[in-house]
């Protein structure tokens, strides 16, 4: 058994659950930013409003960067 498996077995279920919930919360926030940014950018493009298009683009880029962070910098 590796040390990671030993640690997971020795921890109480509440600790495992609390640790596992940290990452999905960030992913949900990132997905929400992308989900809000897409219609905002579309609204800006339709209305030819640079402000709404910029807000939508910033939200989408920030959400995508948050989603890719775990891939670029994996946990130990």
GIGITA-V71110 format. One line per field, one symbol per residue. phi: phi as a letter, one per 40 degrees, with the letter a starting at -180 (. if undefined). burial: # if it has 16 or more other ideal C-beta (glycine too) atoms within 10 Angstrom, else .. A space follows every 50 residues. Layout:
# GIGITA-V71110
phi->???
burial->???
This chain:
# GIGITA-V71110
phi->.cccccccccccdccccccccccccccccccccccccccccccccccfbc ccccccccccccccccccccccbccc
burial->.............................#..##..#..##..#...... .##.##..##..#..##.........
